[in-house]
């Protein structure tokens, strides 16, 4: 019986046809000597890996850029160099006393016209209040102009104002210095306005100041001593006439100093000036100046002695006198200036009976009269 052959050899001639070219493209070839081809799954995996690698590179670049921008933002914010549009209703003006008069500013119309024509060239300065709002540090007139334009035009353009964001944390006296130093370089700030701010600063004891002299020295430290002296004299003048003046910003330096000198030499001239001002209630700045000039040129009344007779002479004012006394309660500090005497002692005077206080005041003036 003949055994069947299950295997046979095939001899392919050299240089024969390329059999691999006739194979289907999706057939994975493993035969020795034939070119290798990647299947669709391998190709998809490779392309996905390349896409993921590129995506990771792009994300890393974006994170690095964001970190760099964040650090730069923090740096600029600490320097107070970040400017943004802040809604007007989010800005409060109660933290700092304003040197500006609450009366109508005659130059506000010029500022509004400039904003309408070319926009706001200098942003205001604000400080975040920690409650979603902002406190105004500089730019009261600019803020007032924007509010007036919003009310007059109804234009949404004036709903928000360009503002530089100041980092929080600066002391209150430092904020006042920022506001005042900006005012010192402005040409339109008046002597009366600077004096008004100094008086309010002293009365509220901002920064621990004890009197007007210290308030002027603290607020206007950037000014020369002569200018600080002028501010003190205007503060003295405003303490007597501020409630009666309609246009204090119109007082020139020389005229204001002359009025202060007249009041110091002749305290009775205050009533003369007040009567002159009341004679013309609806007056402009020029008319107010003319009325004060007439009072200034009036003859000086002779001083009256305590007995009702003209005194032979009066002591020359030294502006301010300070003294310290030791008492059982502690050290008593007394400051005397024209029109004002102040005592400071570690005692709650509000608990003393009214009658005892009145008797003490009467005894004080009785002692002065005896002198």
Secondary structure, DSSP 8 states (H G I E B T S, - for coil): -------------TT---GGGGS-TT-----TTS-----HHHHHHHHHHHHHHHHHHHHHHHHHHHHHHHHHHHHHHHTT-EEEEEEGGGEE--SS--SS-SS--TTHHHHHHHHHHH--SS-EEEEE-SSS-EEEEE-HHHHHHHHHHHHHH--GGGSEEEEEEE-TT--HHHHHHHHHHHHHT-SS--HHHHHHHHHHHHHTTGGG--SHHHHHHHHTTTS-HHHHHHHHHHHHHHHHHGGG-S-GGG--HHHHHHHHHHHHH-TTHHHHHHHHHHT-SS--HHHHHHHHHHHHHS-----B-TTSSB-S------SEEEEEEEETTEEEEEEEETTEEEEE-SS-GGGS-HHHHHHHHHHHHHHHHH-
